[in-house]
């Protein structure tokens, strides 16, 4: 079987972003602002492309928003406040439309002859364009920018919070990465016997740790970062493999959903399920992913 085209696209079209200029001596608050602002700049840079239906722009916007969520989660002890709770809800709303369009793009790449996907993509793009041109989206983006730079989190009192915002980033990053790494190692145990939901949670945790490591590169001392660079290589490999499995299952679910919408799933008329991965291929991919997580744990 050919390798999932989602993974190929991720290799070819990695974001050509200008990395924020960071250092380990910067206060944590400054590092957070720079990292989160860079993610929002990526979203802004691809806005027109997404509105026009460009598949790469849709993908890059999804990546930028996932990086943003990872950054906020990484600095959560310092930045979580009531305003972020509201903004997170709006981000979930936006991601729903972006995710639906992205899933269809991947499905079309993997099954280009599936007419159901192409028809659904036209409608999904229409809805996404309407969302991106709405006042709701515009206000969300402006509020996100304001929150990153001047949100309530930046003035919250309490000795621990004040100390954390001002502390050198390299200490915080080293401690936080170690904690995230330990959690992922625990979550990934028994991967081959996991259900789809648990596999999906492992995949998301892998993404977040990967992005956290990437924006820690200029914060940690070079000698300390060498270990994380090796882990990063395995994380990318594991994420790619789990992505292939996710794409195959998502495509099957899409076919069933679209057939049901079109009224073609009645008894005697249901089409043969779309099969992108057979059982042997799934087993092979899970073995490769398990091997990658063993290296991540070591």
Legacy VTK file of the C-alpha trace (Angstrom):
# vtk DataFile Version 3.0
C-alpha trace
ASCII
DATASET POLYDATA
POINTS 298 float
0.000 0.000 0.000
1.140 3.552 -0.716
2.051 5.636 2.287
-0.592 8.082 3.489
-0.371 11.345 1.595
-0.986 13.322 4.746
2.438 12.296 6.001
4.009 13.106 2.635
2.444 16.567 2.699
3.709 17.192 6.209
7.237 16.356 5.084
7.113 18.497 1.942
5.215 21.514 3.254
6.662 22.137 6.677
5.921 25.678 7.798
8.590 28.089 6.579
8.160 30.240 9.655
10.726 32.620 11.061
11.561 31.177 14.473
11.136 33.689 17.289
14.439 34.761 18.774
14.485 33.046 22.149
17.029 32.441 24.863
17.042 30.480 28.075
17.613 33.580 30.197
14.406 35.235 29.012
11.543 35.351 31.520
8.926 32.660 30.944
6.290 35.295 30.197
8.392 36.705 27.353
9.033 33.298 25.828
5.329 32.464 25.946
4.385 35.721 24.230
6.948 35.220 21.465
6.012 31.586 20.788
2.243 32.158 20.862
2.530 35.304 18.735
4.515 33.388 16.100
1.703 30.794 15.927
-0.904 33.521 15.445
1.241 35.117 12.739
1.212 31.768 10.896
-2.583 31.688 11.094
-2.768 35.221 9.730
-0.291 34.458 6.928
-2.438 31.582 5.617
-5.821 33.266 6.082
-6.322 34.244 2.447
-5.197 30.829 1.202
-7.670 29.046 3.470
-10.492 31.321 2.329
-9.621 30.486 -1.283
-9.671 26.742 -0.638
-5.921 26.061 -0.792
-5.297 22.651 0.750
-1.781 23.472 1.966
-3.012 26.665 3.663
-5.733 24.668 5.449
-3.123 22.177 6.666
-0.678 24.870 7.790
-3.397 26.723 9.682
-4.301 23.528 11.505
-0.638 23.006 12.390
-0.323 26.613 13.621
-3.385 26.267 15.844
-2.163 22.958 17.253
1.196 24.583 18.010
-0.664 27.441 19.690
-2.660 25.038 21.862
0.544 23.164 22.718
2.253 26.414 23.738
-0.660 27.444 25.951
-0.814 23.985 27.534
2.949 24.046 28.091
2.703 27.340 29.981
-0.696 26.545 31.501
0.380 26.893 35.160
1.238 30.505 34.347
-1.342 31.604 31.757
-4.617 29.814 32.500
-7.330 32.372 33.298
-11.033 32.989 32.669
-10.367 34.747 29.368
-8.523 31.741 27.969
-11.475 29.540 28.915
-13.692 31.667 26.654
-11.145 31.872 23.839
-10.549 28.113 23.972
-14.247 27.534 23.343
-14.104 29.777 20.272
-10.975 27.985 19.072
-12.830 24.677 19.295
-15.592 26.185 17.129
-13.076 27.298 14.498
-11.174 24.002 14.567
-14.385 22.122 13.868
-14.677 23.726 10.428
-10.961 23.547 9.667
-10.784 19.909 10.759
-13.750 18.871 8.617
-12.169 20.432 5.525
-8.715 19.023 6.290
-10.091 15.507 6.791
-11.771 15.702 3.399
-8.541 16.906 1.761
-6.671 13.919 3.183
-9.450 11.544 2.162
-9.378 12.893 -1.407
-5.609 12.437 -1.574
-5.902 8.844 -0.404
-8.987 7.987 -2.487
-9.077 10.457 -5.420
-11.847 8.570 -7.225
-14.272 8.798 -4.322
-16.821 11.304 -5.629
-18.536 11.623 -2.259
-15.443 13.306 -0.838
-15.159 15.867 -3.626
-18.799 16.848 -3.393
-18.559 17.220 0.382
-15.335 19.253 0.066
-17.125 21.963 -1.943
-19.752 22.408 0.775
-17.175 22.216 3.584
-15.068 24.927 1.935
-18.132 27.147 1.530
-18.861 26.898 5.253
-15.221 27.469 6.196
-14.994 30.567 4.008
-18.114 31.971 5.646
-16.604 31.366 9.091
-13.319 33.093 8.195
-15.154 36.147 6.880
-17.392 36.438 9.945
-17.215 39.030 12.724
-17.016 36.154 15.179
-13.721 34.959 13.699
-12.307 38.480 13.434
-13.112 39.234 17.072
-11.677 35.896 18.190
-8.386 36.552 16.437
-8.101 40.102 17.807
-8.954 38.902 21.304
-6.371 36.099 21.042
-3.643 38.575 20.115
-4.641 40.865 22.974
-4.821 37.983 25.430
-1.355 36.671 24.540
0.183 40.099 25.044
-1.923 41.683 27.782
-4.323 39.042 29.123
-5.377 38.797 32.784
-2.729 36.089 33.268
0.029 38.698 32.891
-1.124 40.645 35.973
-2.460 37.909 38.242
-1.143 38.294 41.750
0.231 35.584 43.968
3.863 34.981 44.787
4.068 31.722 42.825
2.609 33.210 39.615
4.748 36.355 39.780
7.864 34.252 40.357
6.968 31.859 37.535
6.403 34.637 34.983
9.767 36.168 35.837
11.810 32.960 36.147
14.423 32.048 33.478
12.778 29.973 30.766
15.468 27.282 30.572
14.645 25.989 34.055
10.922 25.864 33.386
11.333 24.210 29.962
13.617 21.488 31.306
11.184 20.616 34.089
8.049 20.801 31.923
9.485 18.744 29.055
10.515 16.014 31.477
6.978 15.886 32.876
5.331 15.746 29.437
7.784 13.079 28.313
7.002 10.884 31.329
3.240 11.211 30.719
3.594 10.238 27.057
5.727 7.215 27.904
3.034 6.029 30.308
0.210 6.706 27.826
1.942 4.874 24.965
2.412 1.582 26.850
0.365 -1.223 25.323
-0.154 0.684 22.081
-0.834 -2.417 19.965
-3.790 -3.433 22.125
-5.316 0.048 22.440
-8.694 1.137 21.154
-9.007 3.987 18.650
-9.737 6.658 21.256
-6.689 5.863 23.361
-4.523 5.716 20.231
-5.851 9.146 19.269
-4.955 10.541 22.706
-1.422 9.156 22.355
-1.152 10.798 18.944
-2.254 14.184 20.312
0.135 13.934 23.282
2.926 13.112 20.820
2.148 16.213 18.771
2.154 18.467 21.794
5.449 17.112 23.101
6.964 17.401 19.629
5.971 21.068 19.317
7.079 21.814 22.870
10.512 20.371 22.081
10.713 22.371 18.852
10.110 25.697 20.540
12.516 24.743 23.345
15.501 24.406 20.986
16.865 27.907 21.568
15.873 27.946 25.226
17.753 24.902 26.508
21.569 24.642 26.564
22.868 22.792 23.494
24.188 19.845 25.483
20.835 19.409 27.228
18.882 19.697 23.983
20.836 16.882 22.271
18.733 14.281 24.088
15.513 15.992 23.089
16.626 16.149 19.451
16.896 12.347 19.406
13.432 12.045 20.984
12.075 14.540 18.455
13.176 12.317 15.586
11.250 9.370 17.010
8.220 11.529 17.803
7.956 12.621 14.185
8.168 9.010 13.069
5.525 7.846 15.559
3.233 10.765 14.715
3.469 9.941 11.005
2.586 6.285 11.601
-0.343 7.014 13.908
-1.462 9.638 11.391
-1.718 6.982 8.681
-3.878 4.831 10.938
-6.041 7.799 11.886
-6.507 8.833 8.251
-7.663 5.370 7.234
-10.245 5.227 10.031
-11.365 8.810 9.373
-11.915 8.012 5.678
-14.057 4.988 6.530
-16.137 7.050 8.949
-16.527 9.822 6.354
-17.856 7.409 3.744
-20.433 6.041 6.199
-21.489 9.542 7.272
-21.754 10.903 3.725
-23.686 7.868 2.542
-26.112 8.328 5.396
-26.594 11.998 4.534
-27.226 11.082 0.914
-29.684 8.370 1.914
-27.658 5.584 0.255
-26.961 3.484 3.339
-30.262 1.563 3.383
-30.146 -2.236 3.461
-29.278 -3.691 0.089
-27.911 -0.393 -1.248
-24.928 0.204 1.015
-21.632 0.279 -0.831
-18.651 -1.806 0.109
-16.724 -0.019 2.912
-13.656 1.933 1.834
-10.562 -0.095 2.761
-7.338 1.905 2.881
-5.426 -0.390 5.234
-5.826 -4.131 5.644
-5.289 -5.912 8.967
-1.711 -6.908 8.211
-0.772 -3.362 7.258
-2.336 -1.976 10.449
-0.424 -4.526 12.514
2.824 -3.644 10.763
2.308 0.082 11.368
1.524 -0.479 15.042
4.709 -2.516 15.469
6.720 0.328 13.940
5.008 2.876 16.176
5.630 0.716 19.252
9.326 0.518 18.361
9.456 4.317 18.060
7.841 4.794 21.491
10.321 2.363 23.043
13.130 4.601 21.776
11.289 7.669 23.068
11.110 6.029 26.497
14.767 5.020 26.625
LINES 1 299
298 0 1 2 3 4 5 6 7 8 9 10 11 12 13 14 15 16 17 18 19 20 21 22 23 24 25 26 27 28 29 30 31 32 33 34 35 36 37 38 39 40 41 42 43 44 45 46 47 48 49 50 51 52 53 54 55 56 57 58 59 60 61 62 63 64 65 66 67 68 69 70 71 72 73 74 75 76 77 78 79 80 81 82 83 84 85 86 87 88 89 90 91 92 93 94 95 96 97 98 99 100 101 102 103 104 105 106 107 108 109 110 111 112 113 114 115 116 117 118 119 120 121 122 123 124 125 126 127 128 129 130 131 132 133 134 135 136 137 138 139 140 141 142 143 144 145 146 147 148 149 150 151 152 153 154 155 156 157 158 159 160 161 162 163 164 165 166 167 168 169 170 171 172 173 174 175 176 177 178 179 180 181 182 183 184 185 186 187 188 189 190 191 192 193 194 195 196 197 198 199 200 201 202 203 204 205 206 207 208 209 210 211 212 213 214 215 216 217 218 219 220 221 222 223 224 225 226 227 228 229 230 231 232 233 234 235 236 237 238 239 240 241 242 243 244 245 246 247 248 249 250 251 252 253 254 255 256 257 258 259 260 261 262 263 264 265 266 267 268 269 270 271 272 273 274 275 276 277 278 279 280 281 282 283 284 285 286 287 288 289 290 291 292 293 294 295 296 297
